[in-house]
Amino acid sequence: MPQCRRIAAMHLPWFNQATGRAALFVAALLCPQLAAASAPPESLTIEQAAAEAVENNLALMAERANIAIANARVLAARLRPNPVVSVAGDHLDLLGTGFNEENAAGPPEYSVRTDFLLERAGKRRYRIEEAEAARSVAELQFLDAVRGKILEVQNACVDAYLANASLELARQSLDSLNQVVGLNVVRVRAGDIAEVELVRSRLAAAQFEATVRQAELRLRAALTRLQVLLSRPVVSRPPAITGELRRDKSVPGLEELQRQARELRPDLRALYRGLERSQADLRLQIAQGKVDYTVGSEYRRQQGIAGKGNSLGFFFNVPLPLFNRNQGEIERARQEERQLQLRIRALESSLAGEVEGAYQQLLAARDLLDSIEGKMVGQARMVRETTEYSYRRGEASLLELLDAQRAFNDTMQSHNEARVEYARSLYLLDSVSGKAAAP
């Protein structure tokens, strides 16, 4: 309760000891919400965010359900045809004719018959092969969805990282200018500078304050997007992205990356497995064109005026394939096989271009980052510090100080963007090479 008093006193200006029990009751009600608001945000690394998305993202849950559906189809493919049992009553005196020797009606007959369908040409085996291949396709398609979702989450995380870095940079600049404003207040009172100099510094600080507000909005938008990808309620407090951005010292060569893509990309593997499924389906449809046999047996009971009798019969049925030999489904399976072969060739062709494009993007991002760090960051910081020192001594103008501050901000913002772009390029390269979704 003392903690609730302190929280209420911080957030409720009207709270004091004189308000009595009513105010204390309201403070007790608000205490959980106020405490939650004052608690530090949850921290997540990019790897943790990606793992949470794979586990909880609703779109991936829907894709994962396809695997369970495919398992059910494998179970259905393994089942054998059910036998058929027929019970019959024939020549029954339900109309009251009265069976006798004169009308020679009847006698009543009762029968029980059982029929079994004998599948031929390996139908069940091909049906199981086709269902198991379809299950493998569903699993690989899920892995491909995971690959895309991981990249989306990683991009959202680096966007949040960039927005947070921009916010910190804007706050640092605002603090620096506020110090300048405080210095100018003292200098105006001492008569060292004109009051217009103080007004200009306050205007510059107000401009940077607006920059801070804009950076806060961009950070909030980036974190909201991340919450959606993590399937967290948007009303909940967004997490904070922590940890260092990726900056791998070396990456595999282009040929090695293309080889990895051909071996690991789940979408390409799904097409190859889909081709196997199509071939199994073609074998199944050809087998479906072969006739099946039906064998049966029947027990018949005759009971009439002349006596009683029991009989046993056997049956063998074969359909005559004069018209329907499953020609349509066989042709459909053949066309699907040709279609998948073309899709494989198309994806293999575009895959090489994707890998090369991502690799060149990575090299460009790395060169830009090295250039900014080697030539610009140190000089921009030195110019700002030197100009600020000179301004405090009265040797530089406010315009020179603001120009140095803006040049430093632009350089540091470019540096942050270059770091983010390099990390984004690394994640993209992992995705297009299939490494991100490798089991």
N, C-alpha and C positions, 0 to 999 in steps of 0.2 A: 504493500500500500504506500509506503514512503516513496517508492520509485514512481508509482502512478501520480503521486502529488507533484513530484519534480517534472514528470513529462507533461502533466496538465498545466503546470505553471509556465512551462516553456511555450506551449502551443495555445493556451487560452489566456489572453491578457486579463480577463476579468476574474481569473481564479486567485483567491487569497483566503486567508483563514477566516475572514468575516463572512464569506459566502455560506459557511455552515455545511450541514450534511447534504443538502441538495447538490451543491457543486461537487462535493466529494463523491456522491453517487454517480454523477455524470462523468467525472474523471475516471471512476472505476469502469464504467461502460466503455469509455474511449481508450482505456489503457492498452488493450490488445492491438487495436488499430494503430495507435500512436507508437507503440513499441515496434510493431512491424514496419512502420514507416521509417523509424530511426535505425532499424537493423541494417547492417551492411548487405549489399546485394550478393546473391550467390555467384561464385566464380566458376567459370567453365573454360577449359582449354578447347582449342579447335578439335582435337582428337576426341575429347569427351562429348562435345556437341554432336559430332558426326555419329558416334556410337549411340547417343540418345535418340537421334533421328532414325537410325536404322531400327531401333527397338520400338519406338513409339509413334513414328509418323503414320498417319492414317492411310495415306496413299500406298505406302509400302505394305501396310497390313492387308489392304485389299489385294495387292499383287501376291502376297504370301498365301492368301486363301486359294489362289489358283493351284498351288502345290497340293493342298488338301483335296481339291476337286479332282486333280489328276490321280491322286492315290485312290480315290473312290472309283474312278474309271478303271484303274488296274484291277481292283477287286471285282468289279463287274465283269471284266474281260475273262477273269479266271473261272467264272461260274459256268457250269455245264447246263444244258437244257433240262428242264423239269420233265418228268414223266407225266403222262395224261391218264387219268382214271375216269372211265365212263360207266355210269350205272343206268340201266334201262329196264323198262317194263313194257311189254308189247302184248297185243291181243287181250287187253284187259276188258272185263265185262262191266265197264263203268256206266253204260247206258241201260243196263237191265235187260238185255236180250235174253239171257238165259241160255248158256251153252249146253247143247245136248246132241244126241246122235242124229236127230232129224235135221237140225239146221247146220250141222257140221261146222259150227263156229268154234273159234279157239284152237288149241287150248292156250291159256295165258303163258307167257314166257317172261322170264327174268334173267338179266345178264349183267355181268361185271366184266369190263374190258380195260386193259392197260396197254398203252402205246409208249414206245421209246424212240426218240429221235437220235439217230447215229450220224454225227457230223463227220464229214469226209474232207479230204484234201488239206488237212492241217489247219482248218479254220480257227480252232481254239488257239493253236500255237501262234499263228500270225496275228490273231486278235490281241493276245498278250504282248507280243513284240511291239505292236503299234501303240498300245496303251502305255507301256513302259518308256518307249521313246518319247511319247507326248509328255510324260511326267518329267523326263530329263529336259525337254524344251521349256516346260514351265519353271523348272528350277533355274535354268540359265537365264530366262527372261526376268526372273526375280533378281538375280545377280546383276543384270544390266540395269534394272530399275534402281537397285542399291547404288550402283556406280554413278548414275546420274544424280541421285539424291545426295550422295556424299559430296559431289562437286558443288551442288547447289548450296548445301550447308556451309561448305568451306568458303565459298564466295561471299555468303552472307556474313560469316565470321570476320573475314578480312575487311569487308565493308564497315562492319561495326568497329573493328580495330582502327581503321582509317578515320572514321568519324570521331572516335574517342581521342586519337592523336591530334586531330584538327582542333577539337575542343580544348585540349590541354594547351596547345600552342596559342590559341586565342586568349585563354585565361592568363597565360604568362605575359603576353603582350599587354593585356589590359592592366595587370598588376604593375608592369613597368611604367605604363603611362600614368597610372594613378600616382605612382611615386613622383613622376615628373610634375603632375598637377600640384601635389603637396609641396614640392620644392619651389614651384612658381608662386604659390601663395606666400611663402616666406620671403621670396625675392621681391614680390610686389610690395609687401609691407615695408621691406627695407629700402624700397625705391630703386632697386637695381634694374628692374625691367618695367616696361609699360604694362598696363592692365590688359591690353589687347592680346599680349603674349599668353597671359593666363587663360583668356577666353578661347584662344586657339588650341591650347593644350587640352582644355576641358572638352572642346568639340571633338578633337581627335580621340579622346578617351570614350566619348559617347559613341563614336563610330565603331570603335573596337568592342564596346559593350553590345552593340547590335550584332556584330560578328559572332560574339559568344552565344547570343540567343539563337542565331541561325545554326550554329554548330550543334547546339543542344537539340534542336529540332531534327537535324539530320541523324544524330546519334539515336534519338528515340525512334525514328522511322526504321533505322537499320536493325535495332534490337527487336522491334515489333515484327519485322519480317522474319527474324531468326526464331522468335517465339512460335510463329505460325508453322515454320518448318519442323520445329521440335514438338508440335501438337500440344503446346502449353496454352492455357487460357490467356488471352491477350490482356485481361484485367489483372493478371498476376504481375508481380514485380519482375522486370526483365533481368536476365543474368548479365554479369560482367565478363567480357572475354579477356582472359589473362594468358600469360606465357609469351614467349618470343615468336615472332614470325619465322617461318621456314626460310633458311638461307643455305641451301646445300652447297658445299664447296665444289662438288663435281657431279656430273650427271652422265649416264651412259651415252654412247655415240648414237647417231641416227640409225645406223643399220641394226644395232642391238635393240633399240626401242621399237623399230618396225617388226623385228622378229618376236619380241615380247607381245606386241599387239596381235600378231597373227596367232599366237599360242594362247593368250590370256583373255582377249576381248570376249566377254560373254555373249554379246549380240552375234558375233561371227560364229562362235561355238554353237549357239542356239540354232543358227541357220544350217550348220552341218548336221546337227542332231535332228533338225526338222527334215532334212533330206533323207536321213535314215528312216525317220518315221513315215515319210511319204513312200519310200520304197517298201516298207513293211505293209503300208496300207494298200499299195498296188498288189502285193502278193495276196493280201487278204481278199481284195475284190476279185482277183482271178479265181481264188478258191471259192468265193461265194457263188461264182458262176457254175460250179460243179454241184450236181444234185446230191441231196442227202437221202438216206434211207430211213424209213420208219417201220419198225417191227412191233407187233403187238400180239397179245393173247387174250382169249375171251372164254369165260365160263358162262354157260347158258343152262337154265333150269326150266323144264317144261312140266306143266301140271294141268291135266285135263280129265275129262270123263273116261277116256280110254286108258289112262294110266299116267305114270310119271316117268320123267327121263332127264338125265344130265348129259351135257355135251361140252366139249372143249374145242376151241378153234384157234388157229394161228394165222397172222396176217403179215404181209410184206408190201409196203407202198413205196413207189418210186415216181416222182413227178417227171413229166416228159418236157425237156427243155426245148420246145419247138420255137418259142418266140423270145422269152426273156432269159438271156444268159448273162445278165448283169453287165451288158455292154456299156451302158451309160456311166456306171460307177468306175468301171475299169478305165475308160477314156478320161474321166475326171481325175483319177489318181495319176495317170500319166502326164496330164497337163500340169498338175500341181508339182510333180517332180521336175518338169522342165522349168517351171516358174521359179522354184527354189534354187535351181542351178544358176539361173540368171541373177537372182538376188545375191547369191554368194559371190559371183564374179563382180557385181556392182559394188558390194560392200568392201571386198578386197581392194578394189581400185580406189575407192574413196578413203579407205583406212590409211593407206600410205600417205595420201595428201594431208589427212588430219594430223598424223604424227609429225610430218615434216613441218606443217604450219605451226604446231605447238612448239616444236623444237626451235624454230627460227624466232618465234615470239619470246621464248625463254632467253635465247642468246641476246636479243635486242634489249630485253629488260635488264639483264645482268650488266651489259655494257653501259646502259644509262645510269644504273645505280652506282657502278664503280666510278663513272665520270663525275656524278654529283658529289659523291663522298670525297673523291680525290681532288677536285678543283673548286668546289663551290661552298660546301658547308663551312669549312674552316675559315675561308676568307669572309663570308657573310657574317659569321659570328664575330670575327675580329673587327670588321668595319662597324658593326653595331656597338660593340663594347667601347671602341675608341671614340666614336661619335658621342655616345652617351657620356663618357668621361669628359670630353671636351665641352659638351653642353653644360654639364654641372659646373665647370670652371668658367663658363661664359665665353668660351672660345669658338663655339659652333652655334648656329641658329636652330630654332625649332624646326624649320623646314628641313634642314639637313638631318636632324634627329629622326623626324618622321619618315624621311626617305630611306634612311638606313634601317629603321625598324620594319618598314614594309618590304624592303629588299630581303631582309633576314627572314621575314614571315613567308615570302614567296619561295625562298630557297628551301626552308625547312618543310614547307608544304609539298614542294616538288620531291624532296627527299622521302617524306612519308609515302607519297603516292608511288614513287619508284620502288620502295621496299614492299609495298602491298602488291604492286604489279608483278614483282619478281616472285613473291610467294604464290600469287594467283597463277602464274605461269607454271610453277612447279606442280601445283595441284592439277592444273589442266593436263600437263604431261603425264602425270600418274593416271588420270582418267582415260585419256585417249590410248595409252599403251596397255590399259587393262590391269595395271598394278593395283589401282584403288579397290577393285572388286575381286582380286585374286583370293581364292579360298585359303 
